[in-house]
Amino acid sequence: MKIKGFLLGHFLSSSSITTRVSGNSLFMSNSPFLFTFRQFCTKSVSNRNSREKMKLGLGNIRNLDDALSVYDDMSRARPLPNVKQFTQLLSRVVDLKEYSAAIYLFKDLCNNSGIYVNEYTMNIAINSYCLSNRADFGFSILGWFFKRGCVPITSTFNTLLKGLFRENKINEAEELFRKMVKEELCELSVVTYGTVIDGLCKAGNVAMAIELLRVMDKGRSCKPDTHIYSMIIDSLCKYKKIESALKLFDEMSEKGIPPNVVTYSALICGLCNLSRWSEAKMLMEKMIGYKIYPNVITFNSLVDALCKEGLVDEAADVIDIMKQQNVTPNVITYNALMDGYCLQGRMDEARNVFDSMSNKNVASNIRSYNILINGYCRKKKIDDAMHLFREIPQKGLKRDVATYTIVLQGLFRCGRDSCALKLFDELQAVGIKPNSYTYCTVLDGLCTNGQVERALLLLDALEHKGRGDNHHQISYYNIVMDGLFEAKNVDAARAIFNDLASKGLQPDVITNNILIKGCCENGLLGEAKDILLKMERANVLPNEITYNAIIKGHLKGGKYEDAAKLFEEMDSKGFSLDAYTFELLLGLLGEREQNPTILKMIQKLAPNTLK
C-alpha cells in the first residue's frame, strides 16, 4: 500500500510529470523506429531462414538488425522462450544504445499474451526512457506495472533517481529519495546512496553529499565504501576544497576503507591544480608503496596541471615515466602537452607532438586541432592556422563552434576582418550556432579593426534575438562601449551605459571600469569620480583596475592632489599601482621634481628611492 500511495498520491497526479498509463500512449508512438520495426516484422517468413537466424543467438548480436531478427524468431517459436531470454535480448538492445527500439520491443512483449514481463524487464524499459532523457515516461511505466501487480525493486528506484539527475532535475530527485526513505518504498542500498551522492556532487551540492555520507555512517546496513568516498573527494578537489578532501581521505584510513586509484588520482590532481607539487609527489609515492599504480587518468591529471603551471618540460618527463610504467599515453595526454607548448609559444614543439600522435596510433580529435590552431593564431601565424582548419574535414572530423571562434579571433588579430566576417557567415550557414564567446569575439574584432558601426548593428541584432543571459549580454555592451570610447565617440558610449537599466541589465565592475577609463582619456575627470561614487552606492565594488584607471587619468590631467587622495583610498583597500601607472608617476617625477605631491606619492611607494 505504501507504493500505491506513493504512485497515486505523488507521481500519477503530479502536474510536473507527464503520465500516460494506457494503451499505446504509454510509449513514444511517434518514434521513427516504429515504421522500420513494423516493416521488418511484416516481412514474409519465406524471405528469411528462421533456423539460421535462431542460430545467431543472443551472444552474437552486433547491431539492431541482428537483434530484430532474433526477436522475430523468438516471438514465432513454439513454445515461446521464457521471459528471461526476452529480457536478455532487451538488455542487449539497450547496450547497443537503441533505446527507442528497446521500448517498442517491451511494448510488444506486454501485448503478447504468452509472455508475462517481470520487474527486471520493467527496469530495462524504465532505464531506456531515462537514457532517452524521459524519466517522466519511466514513472508512467512504474504506475502501469503496479496495476499489473508487479512490485518495483530497489534497482527500479535507483534507475529513476539516476534518470532525474541525468536531466538535471535535482529537486525532483531529492524529493523522490526523501519519499523512498520516509515511506519505505524499498530497501535502500549502497548503490541508492551512491546514485544520489553522485548526482549531488555533479550538481555542485557537495555539502549535501557529505550530509548523506554522515547519514550512511550512522546507519547499520549501508556503510559508505571506497566508491562513495572517492566521489565526494573528487568533487571537493574539483571545487578546490583540498583540505576537506584530505580530511575525508584520512577518515577513510581511520575507518579501514582502502582508497583506490580513483581516490589518489583525484587528490593528486587537486594538489597539482593548487601548485602543491611536493604533496602531490609524496601522495603518488605513497600510492605506489601500497601497490596501487597510477593509471592514465592519474598521469593525465598531472600532465595537465604541470602544463597549466608552465612546467611543460616537467610534463614531458612525466609522459616518459608513463611509458616506463607501461601506461600508454592517449589523446588527452598529448593534447595537454601540446596546449602547454602552445601557451609558451613553442609552436615547433607543439607541432611535433601533433605529428607524432599518428605514429603512435593515437588519433587526433577536434580538440587537438583546436589547440594547435589556437597556438598559431596567438602567434599570428594565420596561414598555418587556416591550413589546419581546412584539413579538419579531410581527416573525417567536424569543426565545432570552438574551432570557428578560434579562427575568427586569429583573423581579426591579423586585421583580416573581411575574411573573418565571411567565416562568421559560413559558421551559421553550416548550421553551427554561435555561442556567447563567438559573439564577443566578433564584436571585439570589429571594434579593434575600426568597424564600430558594424559592431553596433550586430549588437542591435543580438538584442532583438535575445542571445545570451544577462551575464553574457552585459559583456556584449562592455565590448562595444570600449570600442566607442576608443573611436572617441563618447556620447554614444555614455548613451549605451545609460540605457542598460531599461534593458534589465546591471552594469558590472568591468562596465564601470570601461566608463571611467573612457571618461579619463577624454578629459572628463569629474564624471569619472562621480561614477566611482555611484559604483559604491550600487554595491559594485571597485577593484585594482578601477583605481589605476582613474589615478592615471588624474595624473595625465595634472590633478595631482586628487590623484594622491585616490591613491590613499586605493592603498587603504589593499590595492597597488600597476606597472604602467608607476612608470607614469616616475616620468612625472623627472618633469616636476619639486612637486611635493608627486614626491610624497613616490616616497610612499618606494621609500628608499629618494634617499
CORRAVEN-V543682 format. One record per pair of residues at least 4 apart in sequence whose C-alpha atoms are under 8 Angstrom apart, sorted by the first residue. I is the first residue (numbers start at 0). J is the second residue. If there is no record, write none. Layout:
I&J / I&J
This chain:
0&4 / 1&5 / 1&182 / 1&183 / 1&184 / 2&6 / 2&184 / 3&7 / 3&8 / 3&145 / 4&8 / 4&9 / 5&9 / 5&10 / 5&178 / 5&182 / 5&184 / 6&10 / 6&11 / 6&141 / 6&142 / 7&11 / 7&12 / 7&142 / 8&12 / 9&13 / 10&16 / 10&18 / 10&138 / 11&16 / 11&18 / 11&139 / 11&142 / 13&17 / 16&135 / 17&135 / 17&136 / 17&139 / 18&25 / 18&135 / 18&136 / 18&138 / 18&139 / 19&24 / 19&25 / 19&136 / 19&139 / 20&24 / 20&25 / 20&139 / 20&140 / 20&142 / 20&143 / 21&25 / 21&143 / 23&27 / 23&28 / 24&28 / 25&136 / 25&139 / 25&140 / 26&102 / 26&103 / 26&106 / 26&136 / 27&99 / 28&33 / 29&33 / 30&99 / 31&35 / 32&36 / 32&99 / 32&100 / 33&37 / 33&100 / 33&103 / 34&38 / 35&39 / 36&40 / 36&67 / 37&41 / 38&42 / 39&67 / 40&71 / 42&46 / 43&47 / 44&48 / 44&49 / 47&52 / 48&52 / 49&53 / 49&72 / 50&54 / 51&55 / 52&56 / 52&68 / 52&69 / 52&72 / 53&69 / 53&72 / 53&73 / 55&59 / 55&60 / 55&65 / 55&69 / 56&60 / 56&69 / 57&66 / 57&69 / 57&87 / 57&88 / 57&91 / 60&65 / 60&66 / 60&91 / 61&65 / 61&66 / 62&66 / 62&95 / 63&67 / 63&92 / 63&95 / 63&97 / 64&68 / 65&69 / 66&70 / 66&88 / 66&91 / 66&92 / 67&71 / 68&72 / 69&73 / 70&74 / 70&85 / 70&88 / 71&75 / 72&76 / 73&79 / 73&80 / 74&79 / 74&80 / 75&79 / 76&80 / 79&113 / 79&114 / 80&84 / 80&85 / 81&85 / 81&114 / 82&86 / 82&114 / 82&115 / 82&116 / 82&117 / 83&87 / 84&88 / 85&89 / 86&90 / 86&119 / 86&120 / 86&123 / 87&91 / 88&92 / 89&93 / 89&101 / 89&104 / 89&105 / 89&120 / 89&123 / 90&94 / 90&101 / 90&123 / 91&95 / 92&96 / 92&97 / 92&98 / 92&100 / 92&101 / 93&97 / 93&98 / 93&101 / 93&123 / 93&127 / 97&101 / 98&102 / 98&127 / 98&128 / 98&130 / 98&131 / 99&103 / 99&127 / 100&104 / 101&105 / 101&124 / 101&127 / 102&106 / 102&124 / 102&127 / 102&128 / 103&107 / 104&108 / 105&109 / 105&120 / 105&124 / 106&110 / 107&111 / 108&114 / 108&115 / 108&116 / 109&114 / 109&115 / 109&116 / 116&120 / 116&121 / 117&121 / 117&149 / 118&122 / 118&149 / 118&150 / 118&151 / 118&152 / 119&123 / 120&124 / 121&125 / 121&140 / 121&141 / 121&144 / 122&126 / 122&154 / 122&155 / 122&158 / 123&127 / 124&128 / 124&137 / 124&140 / 125&129 / 125&134 / 125&136 / 125&137 / 125&138 / 125&140 / 125&141 / 125&155 / 125&158 / 125&159 / 126&130 / 126&137 / 126&158 / 126&159 / 126&162 / 127&131 / 128&132 / 128&133 / 128&134 / 128&136 / 128&137 / 129&133 / 129&134 / 129&137 / 129&158 / 129&159 / 129&161 / 129&162 / 129&163 / 129&165 / 130&162 / 132&162 / 132&165 / 132&166 / 133&137 / 133&162 / 134&138 / 134&159 / 134&162 / 134&163 / 135&139 / 136&140 / 137&141 / 137&159 / 138&142 / 138&159 / 139&143 / 140&144 / 141&145 / 141&151 / 142&146 / 143&147 / 144&148 / 144&149 / 144&150 / 145&149 / 145&150 / 145&151 / 151&155 / 151&156 / 152&156 / 152&185 / 153&157 / 153&185 / 153&186 / 153&187 / 153&188 / 153&191 / 154&158 / 154&191 / 155&159 / 156&160 / 157&161 / 157&190 / 157&191 / 157&194 / 158&162 / 159&163 / 160&164 / 160&172 / 160&175 / 160&176 / 160&194 / 160&195 / 161&165 / 161&194 / 161&195 / 161&198 / 162&166 / 163&167 / 163&168 / 163&169 / 163&171 / 163&172 / 164&168 / 164&169 / 164&172 / 164&198 / 165&198 / 167&202 / 168&172 / 169&173 / 169&198 / 169&199 / 169&202 / 170&174 / 171&175 / 172&176 / 172&195 / 173&177 / 173&195 / 174&178 / 175&179 / 176&180 / 176&195 / 177&181 / 178&182 / 178&183 / 178&184 / 179&183 / 179&184 / 179&185 / 179&187 / 180&184 / 180&187 / 187&191 / 187&192 / 187&221 / 188&192 / 188&221 / 189&193 / 189&221 / 189&222 / 189&223 / 190&194 / 191&195 / 192&196 / 192&211 / 193&197 / 193&226 / 193&227 / 194&198 / 195&199 / 195&208 / 196&200 / 196&208 / 196&211 / 196&227 / 196&230 / 196&231 / 197&201 / 197&208 / 197&230 / 197&231 / 198&202 / 199&203 / 199&204 / 199&205 / 199&207 / 199&208 / 200&204 / 200&205 / 200&208 / 200&230 / 200&231 / 200&234 / 201&234 / 203&234 / 204&208 / 205&209 / 205&231 / 205&234 / 205&235 / 206&210 / 207&211 / 208&212 / 208&231 / 209&213 / 209&231 / 210&214 / 211&215 / 212&216 / 212&223 / 212&227 / 213&217 / 214&218 / 215&219 / 215&221 / 215&222 / 215&223 / 216&222 / 216&223 / 218&222 / 223&227 / 223&228 / 224&228 / 224&256 / 225&229 / 225&251 / 225&256 / 225&257 / 225&258 / 225&259 / 225&262 / 226&230 / 227&231 / 228&232 / 228&247 / 228&248 / 228&251 / 228&262 / 229&233 / 229&258 / 229&261 / 229&262 / 229&265 / 230&234 / 231&235 / 231&244 / 232&236 / 232&244 / 232&245 / 232&247 / 232&248 / 232&262 / 232&265 / 232&266 / 233&237 / 233&244 / 233&262 / 233&265 / 233&266 / 234&238 / 235&239 / 235&240 / 235&241 / 235&243 / 235&244 / 236&240 / 236&241 / 236&244 / 236&265 / 236&266 / 236&268 / 236&269 / 236&270 / 237&269 / 239&269 / 239&273 / 240&244 / 241&245 / 241&266 / 241&269 / 241&270 / 242&246 / 243&247 / 244&248 / 244&266 / 245&249 / 245&266 / 246&250 / 247&251 / 248&252 / 248&258 / 249&253 / 250&254 / 251&255 / 251&256 / 251&257 / 251&258 / 252&256 / 252&257 / 252&258 / 258&262 / 258&263 / 259&263 / 259&291 / 260&264 / 260&291 / 260&292 / 260&293 / 260&294 / 260&297 / 261&265 / 261&297 / 262&266 / 263&267 / 263&282 / 263&283 / 263&286 / 263&297 / 264&268 / 264&293 / 264&296 / 264&297 / 264&300 / 265&269 / 265&297 / 266&270 / 266&279 / 267&271 / 267&279 / 267&280 / 267&282 / 267&283 / 267&297 / 267&300 / 267&301 / 268&272 / 268&279 / 268&297 / 268&300 / 268&301 / 268&304 / 269&273 / 270&274 / 270&275 / 270&276 / 270&278 / 270&279 / 271&275 / 271&276 / 271&279 / 271&301 / 271&304 / 271&305 / 272&304 / 274&308 / 275&279 / 276&280 / 277&281 / 278&282 / 279&283 / 280&284 / 281&285 / 282&286 / 283&287 / 283&293 / 284&288 / 285&289 / 286&290 / 286&291 / 286&292 / 286&293 / 287&291 / 287&292 / 287&293 / 293&297 / 293&298 / 294&298 / 294&326 / 295&299 / 295&321 / 295&326 / 295&327 / 295&328 / 295&329 / 296&300 / 297&301 / 298&302 / 298&317 / 298&318 / 298&321 / 298&332 / 299&303 / 299&331 / 299&332 / 299&335 / 300&304 / 301&305 / 301&314 / 301&317 / 302&306 / 302&314 / 302&315 / 302&317 / 302&318 / 302&332 / 302&335 / 302&336 / 303&307 / 303&314 / 303&332 / 303&335 / 303&336 / 304&308 / 305&309 / 305&310 / 305&311 / 305&313 / 305&314 / 306&310 / 306&311 / 306&314 / 306&335 / 306&336 / 306&338 / 306&339 / 306&340 / 307&339 / 309&339 / 309&342 / 309&343 / 310&314 / 310&339 / 311&315 / 311&336 / 311&339 / 311&340 / 312&316 / 313&317 / 314&318 / 314&336 / 315&319 / 315&336 / 316&320 / 317&321 / 318&322 / 318&328 / 318&332 / 319&323 / 320&324 / 321&325 / 321&326 / 321&327 / 321&328 / 322&326 / 322&327 / 322&328 / 328&332 / 328&333 / 329&333 / 329&361 / 330&334 / 330&356 / 330&361 / 330&362 / 330&363 / 330&364 / 330&367 / 331&335 / 332&336 / 333&337 / 333&352 / 333&353 / 333&356 / 334&338 / 334&366 / 334&367 / 334&370 / 335&339 / 336&340 / 336&349 / 336&352 / 337&341 / 337&348 / 337&349 / 337&350 / 337&352 / 337&353 / 337&367 / 337&370 / 337&371 / 338&342 / 338&349 / 338&370 / 338&371 / 338&374 / 339&343 / 340&344 / 340&345 / 340&346 / 340&348 / 340&349 / 341&345 / 341&346 / 341&349 / 341&370 / 341&371 / 341&373 / 341&374 / 341&375 / 342&374 / 344&374 / 344&377 / 344&378 / 345&349 / 346&350 / 346&374 / 346&375 / 347&351 / 348&352 / 349&353 / 349&371 / 350&354 / 350&371 / 351&355 / 352&356 / 353&357 / 353&363 / 353&367 / 353&371 / 354&358 / 355&359 / 356&360 / 356&361 / 356&362 / 356&363 / 357&361 / 357&362 / 357&363 / 363&367 / 363&368 / 364&368 / 364&396 / 365&369 / 365&391 / 365&396 / 365&397 / 365&398 / 365&399 / 366&370 / 367&371 / 368&372 / 368&387 / 368&388 / 368&391 / 368&402 / 369&373 / 369&401 / 369&402 / 369&405 / 370&374 / 371&375 / 371&384 / 372&376 / 372&383 / 372&384 / 372&385 / 372&387 / 372&388 / 372&402 / 372&405 / 372&406 / 373&377 / 373&384 / 373&405 / 373&406 / 373&409 / 374&378 / 375&379 / 375&380 / 375&381 / 375&383 / 375&384 / 376&380 / 376&381 / 376&384 / 376&405 / 376&406 / 376&408 / 376&409 / 376&410 / 377&409 / 379&409 / 379&412 / 379&413 / 380&384 / 381&385 / 381&409 / 381&410 / 381&413 / 382&386 / 383&387 / 384&388 / 384&406 / 385&389 / 385&406 / 386&390 / 387&391 / 388&402 / 388&406 / 389&393 / 390&394 / 391&395 / 391&396 / 391&397 / 391&398 / 392&396 / 392&397 / 392&398 / 398&402 / 398&403 / 399&403 / 399&431 / 400&404 / 400&426 / 400&431 / 400&432 / 400&433 / 400&434 / 400&437 / 401&405 / 402&406 / 403&407 / 403&422 / 403&423 / 403&426 / 404&408 / 404&436 / 404&437 / 404&440 / 405&409 / 406&410 / 406&419 / 407&411 / 407&419 / 407&422 / 407&423 / 407&440 / 407&441 / 408&412 / 408&440 / 408&441 / 408&444 / 409&413 / 410&414 / 410&415 / 410&416 / 410&418 / 410&419 / 411&415 / 411&416 / 411&419 / 411&444 / 411&445 / 411&448 / 412&444 / 414&448 / 415&419 / 416&420 / 416&444 / 416&445 / 416&448 / 417&421 / 418&422 / 419&423 / 420&424 / 421&425 / 422&426 / 423&427 / 424&428 / 425&429 / 426&430 / 426&431 / 426&432 / 426&433 / 427&431 / 427&432 / 427&433 / 433&437 / 433&438 / 434&438 / 435&439 / 435&466 / 435&467 / 435&471 / 436&440 / 437&441 / 438&442 / 438&475 / 439&443 / 439&474 / 439&475 / 439&478 / 440&444 / 441&445 / 441&454 / 442&446 / 442&454 / 442&457 / 442&458 / 442&475 / 442&478 / 442&479 / 443&447 / 443&478 / 443&479 / 443&482 / 444&448 / 445&449 / 445&450 / 445&451 / 445&453 / 445&454 / 446&450 / 446&451 / 446&454 / 446&478 / 446&479 / 446&482 / 446&483 / 447&482 / 449&486 / 450&454 / 451&455 / 451&479 / 451&482 / 451&483 / 451&486 / 452&456 / 453&457 / 454&458 / 454&479 / 455&459 / 455&479 / 456&460 / 457&461 / 458&462 / 458&475 / 458&476 / 458&479 / 459&463 / 460&464 / 461&465 / 461&466 / 462&466 / 466&472 / 467&471 / 467&472 / 468&472 / 469&473 / 469&504 / 470&474 / 471&475 / 472&476 / 472&504 / 473&477 / 473&504 / 473&505 / 473&506 / 473&507 / 473&510 / 474&478 / 475&479 / 476&480 / 476&495 / 477&481 / 477&509 / 477&510 / 477&513 / 478&482 / 479&483 / 479&492 / 480&484 / 480&491 / 480&492 / 480&493 / 480&495 / 480&496 / 480&513 / 480&514 / 481&485 / 481&492 / 481&513 / 481&514 / 481&517 / 482&486 / 483&487 / 483&488 / 483&489 / 483&491 / 483&492 / 484&488 / 484&489 / 484&492 / 484&517 / 485&517 / 487&521 / 488&492 / 489&493 / 489&517 / 489&518 / 489&521 / 490&494 / 491&495 / 492&496 / 492&514 / 493&497 / 493&514 / 494&498 / 495&499 / 496&506 / 498&502 / 499&503 / 499&504 / 499&505 / 499&506 / 500&504 / 500&505 / 506&510 / 506&511 / 507&511 / 507&539 / 508&512 / 508&534 / 508&539 / 508&540 / 508&541 / 508&542 / 509&513 / 510&514 / 511&515 / 511&530 / 511&531 / 511&534 / 511&545 / 512&516 / 512&544 / 512&545 / 512&548 / 513&517 / 514&518 / 514&527 / 514&530 / 515&519 / 515&526 / 515&527 / 515&528 / 515&530 / 515&531 / 515&545 / 515&548 / 515&549 / 516&520 / 516&527 / 516&548 / 516&549 / 516&552 / 517&521 / 518&522 / 518&523 / 518&524 / 518&526 / 518&527 / 519&523 / 519&524 / 519&527 / 519&548 / 519&549 / 519&552 / 519&553 / 520&552 / 522&552 / 522&556 / 523&527 / 524&528 / 524&549 / 524&552 / 524&553 / 525&529 / 526&530 / 527&531 / 527&549 / 528&532 / 528&549 / 529&533 / 530&534 / 531&535 / 531&541 / 532&536 / 533&537 / 534&538 / 534&539 / 534&540 / 534&541 / 535&539 / 535&540 / 535&541 / 541&545 / 541&546 / 542&546 / 542&574 / 543&547 / 543&569 / 543&574 / 543&575 / 543&576 / 544&548 / 545&549 / 546&550 / 546&565 / 546&566 / 546&569 / 547&551 / 547&576 / 547&577 / 547&580 / 548&552 / 549&553 / 549&562 / 550&554 / 550&562 / 550&565 / 550&566 / 550&580 / 551&555 / 551&562 / 551&580 / 551&583 / 552&556 / 553&557 / 553&558 / 553&559 / 553&561 / 553&562 / 554&558 / 554&559 / 554&562 / 554&583 / 554&584 / 558&562 / 559&563 / 559&596 / 559&597 / 560&564 / 560&596 / 561&565 / 562&566 / 563&567 / 563&596 / 563&597 / 563&600 / 564&568 / 565&569 / 566&570 / 567&571 / 568&572 / 569&573 / 569&574 / 569&575 / 570&574 / 570&575 / 576&580 / 576&581 / 577&581 / 578&582 / 579&583 / 580&584 / 581&585 / 582&586 / 583&587 / 584&588 / 584&597 / 584&601 / 585&589 / 585&601 / 586&590 / 587&591 / 587&592 / 587&597 / 588&592 / 588&594 / 588&597 / 588&598 / 592&597 / 592&598 / 593&598 / 594&598 / 595&599 / 596&600 / 597&601 / 598&602 / 599&603 / 600&604 / 601&605 / 601&606 / 601&608 / 602&606 / 602&607 / 602&608 / 602&609 / 606&610
